[in-house]
Amino acid sequence: MRWFSALALAALALPLSADAADPAPVIAAERAFAARAAEVGVAQSFVDFMTRDALMFAPGPVKAYDLYAPRLPGKGPKDGAPLLAWWPAFAGIARSDELGFTTGPVESGGKRALHYFTVWKKQPDGSWKWIYDGGVPNDASASPGPDAPVRALGPSDARPLAPAAAFAQVQAAEATLAEHARMDASAAYLAVLAEDGRIQASPLPPAEGLAAFRRELAARAAQIRFTARGGEASQAGDLAWTWGDAAWLQAGEARQGHYVRIWQRRPAGWRLAYDQILEVKPPPPRPQSQPQG
């Protein structure tokens, strides 16, 4: 059996829990994260639950810690900032139980007009910390409440694969999607979307199911240019997250933003289980100077 590489042997030996792909740990982490915000304020809760190299867009990619740590002194739930409440509605986890995600509505001032997305990673001490967090403004008015059941992404039934090999496959899938999206973004997405996945970018509610996918994709630009920037695969090689840049034309004007995705490996190949595009809003036009009389 010498033809087996060390990487392949390591992948086959990966421990998988008896309740493989049960997203309960990331759901619990997200709820604890939200509860902490109600206790001590958003800035403190974000710092408490993030890794030190966690990613956010503000508007470009930044270390979330550098963004929130300066806001800590004297901050709390009564510091005048609007209180946020959020809860998971859709979640998934790798079969190796160390990488997962949740997404759901955000409420502020009694209004729901945003859906967050968080990528979670288990730390060496067994705790869960988020490595990416971001949200898309959209219609969340009909979203299930905090006590509603959380829809879980079904587990991958593909054989374990070493993380490096898995991520190389994901990068190839990303490159194919990017190549086709330059010509027909809707067709490019429909070719790789998981039937039980979710996508969001427009003001429409998050799309689930083929009919909703088509509506969401029709609201996006016909051609989109994607540039991959980073991400990683789970230890079981069945789940990966990716992020990068996006650029498109809207009403003849150049627009740009960032994407974040969850890919899941299935027997037929890698499928897109979640996709989020966050537009970087163009700056408001400068007021024209008035002629001097």
C-alpha positions as CSV (number, residue, x, y, z in Angstrom):
1,M,0.0,0.0,0.0
2,R,3.0,2.3,-0.4
3,W,1.2,4.2,-3.2
4,F,-1.0,5.9,-0.5
5,S,0.4,9.3,0.2
6,A,0.7,10.4,3.8
7,L,-1.9,13.1,3.2
8,A,-4.4,10.5,1.9
9,L,-3.8,8.3,4.9
10,A,-4.2,11.2,7.3
11,A,-7.5,12.2,5.6
12,L,-8.9,8.7,5.9
13,A,-8.0,8.6,9.6
14,L,-9.8,11.8,10.4
15,P,-12.1,11.3,13.4
16,L,-15.8,12.0,12.7
17,S,-18.2,12.3,15.5
18,A,-21.2,10.0,15.9
19,D,-23.4,13.0,15.3
20,A,-21.4,14.2,12.3
21,A,-22.5,17.5,10.8
22,D,-24.9,18.4,13.6
23,P,-24.6,22.3,13.6
24,A,-25.7,22.6,17.2
25,P,-22.3,23.8,18.4
26,V,-22.2,26.8,16.0
27,I,-25.9,27.6,16.7
28,A,-25.1,27.7,20.4
29,A,-22.0,29.8,19.7
30,E,-24.0,32.3,17.7
31,R,-26.8,32.5,20.3
32,A,-24.1,33.1,23.0
33,F,-22.5,35.8,20.9
34,A,-25.8,37.6,20.5
35,A,-26.7,37.3,24.2
36,R,-23.3,38.7,25.1
37,A,-24.1,41.8,22.9
38,A,-27.2,42.4,24.9
39,E,-25.2,42.3,28.1
40,V,-22.1,44.3,27.4
41,G,-22.6,45.9,24.0
42,V,-21.8,45.1,20.4
43,A,-18.1,46.0,20.4
44,Q,-17.2,44.0,23.5
45,S,-19.2,40.9,22.3
46,F,-17.5,41.1,18.9
47,V,-14.1,41.2,20.5
48,D,-15.0,38.4,22.9
49,F,-16.1,36.0,20.2
50,M,-13.7,36.7,17.3
51,T,-10.2,35.4,16.6
52,R,-7.5,38.0,16.5
53,D,-7.2,37.6,12.7
54,A,-11.0,37.5,12.0
55,L,-12.1,39.2,8.7
56,M,-14.7,41.9,8.1
57,F,-15.3,44.4,5.3
58,A,-15.2,48.0,6.3
59,P,-15.5,48.7,3.3
60,G,-12.4,46.7,2.2
61,P,-11.1,43.7,4.0
62,V,-9.8,44.5,7.5
63,K,-8.9,42.7,10.7
64,A,-12.1,42.9,12.8
65,Y,-10.1,43.2,16.0
66,D,-8.5,46.4,14.8
67,L,-11.9,47.7,13.9
68,Y,-13.6,47.0,17.3
69,A,-10.9,47.0,19.9
70,P,-10.6,50.9,19.9
71,R,-14.3,51.1,20.6
72,L,-14.1,49.2,23.9
73,P,-13.2,51.8,26.6
74,G,-16.4,53.0,28.2
75,K,-18.6,51.1,25.8
76,G,-21.6,49.0,26.9
77,P,-25.2,48.3,26.1
78,K,-26.2,51.8,27.3
79,D,-23.6,53.7,25.4
80,G,-26.2,55.3,23.0
81,A,-25.5,52.9,20.1
82,P,-28.6,51.1,18.8
83,L,-29.0,47.6,20.3
84,L,-28.8,44.7,17.9
85,A,-30.5,41.4,18.2
86,W,-29.9,38.5,15.8
87,W,-30.4,34.8,15.7
88,P,-29.6,31.8,13.3
89,A,-32.1,30.6,10.7
90,F,-29.7,28.4,8.6
91,A,-26.5,26.7,9.8
92,G,-24.0,24.0,8.7
93,I,-20.9,22.3,10.0
94,A,-18.1,20.1,8.7
95,R,-18.1,16.4,9.5
96,S,-14.9,17.0,11.3
97,D,-16.8,19.4,13.7
98,E,-14.4,22.3,13.6
99,L,-15.6,24.6,10.8
100,G,-19.2,25.9,10.4
101,F,-21.5,28.8,9.7
102,T,-24.8,30.4,10.6
103,T,-26.9,33.1,9.0
104,G,-30.1,34.8,10.0
105,P,-32.0,38.0,10.5
106,V,-30.8,41.1,12.4
107,E,-33.2,43.3,14.3
108,S,-32.6,46.9,15.4
109,G,-35.2,49.3,16.8
110,G,-37.9,46.7,16.2
111,K,-37.1,46.5,12.5
112,R,-35.5,43.6,10.5
113,A,-33.7,44.9,7.5
114,L,-30.5,42.8,7.4
115,H,-29.2,39.2,7.3
116,Y,-25.9,38.4,8.9
117,F,-23.5,35.7,8.0
118,T,-20.8,34.3,10.3
119,V,-18.1,31.7,9.7
120,W,-17.1,29.8,12.9
121,K,-13.9,27.8,13.7
122,K,-13.3,25.7,16.8
123,Q,-10.2,26.7,18.7
124,P,-7.5,24.5,20.3
125,D,-9.2,25.0,23.7
126,G,-12.5,23.7,22.4
127,S,-14.2,27.1,22.2
128,W,-15.8,28.5,19.1
129,K,-14.7,31.8,17.6
130,W,-15.8,33.5,14.5
131,I,-13.3,34.2,11.7
132,Y,-15.7,36.1,9.4
133,D,-18.8,38.2,10.1
134,G,-20.8,40.4,7.7
135,G,-24.3,41.3,6.7
136,V,-26.4,42.2,3.6
137,P,-29.2,44.8,3.9
138,N,-32.3,43.2,2.6
139,D,-35.9,42.3,3.4
140,A,-35.9,40.4,6.7
141,S,-39.5,41.2,7.7
142,A,-40.8,37.7,7.1
143,S,-37.9,35.9,8.6
144,P,-38.6,33.3,11.4
145,G,-38.3,34.6,14.9
146,P,-35.6,33.6,17.4
147,D,-37.5,30.6,18.7
148,A,-38.1,29.1,15.3
149,P,-36.2,25.9,14.3
150,V,-32.9,26.4,12.6
151,R,-32.6,24.8,9.1
152,A,-29.5,22.7,8.9
153,L,-27.4,22.1,5.9
154,G,-27.4,18.3,5.3
155,P,-24.2,16.5,5.9
156,S,-21.8,15.7,3.1
157,D,-21.6,12.0,2.2
158,A,-18.4,12.3,0.3
159,R,-15.3,10.5,1.6
160,P,-12.8,12.5,3.8
161,L,-10.1,14.4,1.9
162,A,-7.0,16.2,3.2
163,P,-7.7,19.9,3.7
164,A,-5.0,21.1,1.2
165,A,-6.3,18.8,-1.5
166,A,-9.9,19.8,-0.8
167,F,-9.1,23.5,-0.9
168,A,-7.2,23.1,-4.2
169,Q,-10.4,21.6,-5.6
170,V,-12.5,24.5,-4.2
171,Q,-10.1,27.0,-5.8
172,A,-10.6,25.2,-9.1
173,A,-14.4,25.4,-8.7
174,E,-14.1,29.1,-7.8
175,A,-12.0,29.7,-11.0
176,T,-14.6,28.0,-13.2
177,L,-17.4,30.0,-11.6
178,A,-15.5,33.2,-12.1
179,E,-14.7,32.4,-15.7
180,H,-18.4,31.7,-16.6
181,A,-19.8,34.6,-14.5
182,R,-18.0,37.0,-16.7
183,M,-20.3,35.9,-19.5
184,D,-23.5,34.8,-17.8
185,A,-23.5,35.1,-14.0
186,S,-26.9,33.5,-13.6
187,A,-26.0,30.4,-15.6
188,A,-22.7,30.2,-13.8
189,Y,-24.4,30.1,-10.4
190,L,-27.2,27.7,-11.4
191,A,-24.5,25.2,-12.5
192,V,-23.0,24.9,-9.0
193,L,-25.7,25.9,-6.5
194,A,-26.7,23.2,-4.1
195,E,-30.5,22.6,-4.2
196,D,-30.7,23.1,-0.4
197,G,-28.3,26.2,-0.3
198,R,-29.0,29.9,0.2
199,I,-27.9,33.0,-1.6
200,Q,-28.3,36.7,-0.9
201,A,-27.1,40.0,-2.2
202,S,-30.1,42.1,-3.4
203,P,-32.8,43.7,-1.3
204,L,-34.8,40.6,-1.8
205,P,-35.1,38.1,1.1
206,P,-32.4,35.3,1.1
207,A,-33.1,32.9,-1.7
208,E,-33.8,29.2,-1.1
209,G,-35.0,26.9,-3.8
210,L,-34.7,27.1,-7.6
211,A,-37.5,29.6,-8.1
212,A,-36.1,32.0,-5.5
213,F,-32.5,31.4,-6.9
214,R,-33.7,32.6,-10.3
215,R,-35.4,35.7,-8.8
216,E,-32.3,36.6,-6.8
217,L,-29.9,36.0,-9.8
218,A,-32.2,38.0,-12.1
219,A,-31.8,41.0,-9.6
220,R,-28.0,40.8,-9.9
221,A,-25.8,42.0,-12.8
222,A,-25.8,39.8,-15.9
223,Q,-22.0,39.6,-15.8
224,I,-19.8,39.8,-12.7
225,R,-16.1,39.7,-12.4
226,F,-14.9,37.7,-9.3
227,T,-11.3,37.6,-7.9
228,A,-10.6,35.0,-5.3
229,R,-8.6,36.2,-2.2
230,G,-8.7,33.6,0.5
231,G,-10.5,30.9,2.6
232,E,-9.8,27.4,3.9
233,A,-11.2,23.9,4.0
234,S,-12.3,21.8,6.9
235,Q,-10.2,19.0,8.3
236,A,-12.5,16.5,6.8
237,G,-12.3,18.2,3.4
238,D,-16.0,18.4,3.1
239,L,-16.7,22.1,3.8
240,A,-14.9,25.2,2.8
241,W,-15.3,28.9,3.0
242,T,-14.0,31.4,0.4
243,W,-13.9,35.2,0.0
244,G,-12.9,37.6,-2.6
245,D,-13.7,40.7,-4.7
246,A,-16.6,41.3,-7.1
247,A,-17.1,43.9,-9.8
248,W,-20.0,44.6,-12.1
249,L,-21.9,47.2,-14.1
250,Q,-25.2,48.5,-12.8
251,A,-27.2,50.9,-15.0
252,G,-24.0,51.5,-16.9
253,E,-22.1,52.5,-13.8
254,A,-19.1,50.5,-12.3
255,R,-19.8,48.9,-9.0
256,Q,-17.7,46.8,-6.7
257,G,-17.9,44.7,-3.6
258,H,-16.9,41.5,-1.9
259,Y,-18.2,37.9,-1.8
260,V,-18.2,35.2,0.8
261,R,-19.2,31.6,0.1
262,I,-19.6,28.2,1.7
263,W,-18.8,25.2,-0.5
264,Q,-19.7,21.6,0.3
265,R,-18.2,18.6,-1.3
266,R,-20.7,16.0,-2.5
267,P,-20.3,12.8,-4.6
268,A,-21.0,14.9,-7.8
269,G,-18.4,17.5,-6.8
270,W,-18.3,20.8,-4.9
271,R,-21.6,22.6,-4.6
272,L,-22.3,26.1,-3.5
273,A,-24.2,26.0,-0.2
274,Y,-24.1,29.7,0.6
275,D,-23.2,32.9,-1.3
276,Q,-23.2,36.5,-0.1
277,I,-22.3,39.6,-2.1
278,L,-21.7,42.8,-0.2
279,E,-21.7,45.9,-2.3
280,V,-19.3,48.8,-1.5
281,K,-21.6,51.7,-1.9
282,P,-20.2,54.5,-4.0
283,P,-19.5,57.8,-2.1
284,P,-22.2,60.5,-2.4
285,P,-21.5,63.0,-5.1
286,R,-19.7,66.1,-4.0
287,P,-21.8,69.2,-3.7
288,Q,-21.1,71.6,-6.6
289,S,-19.6,74.9,-5.5
290,Q,-21.9,77.8,-6.0
291,P,-20.6,80.5,-8.3
292,Q,-19.5,83.6,-6.5
293,G,-21.8,86.6,-7.2
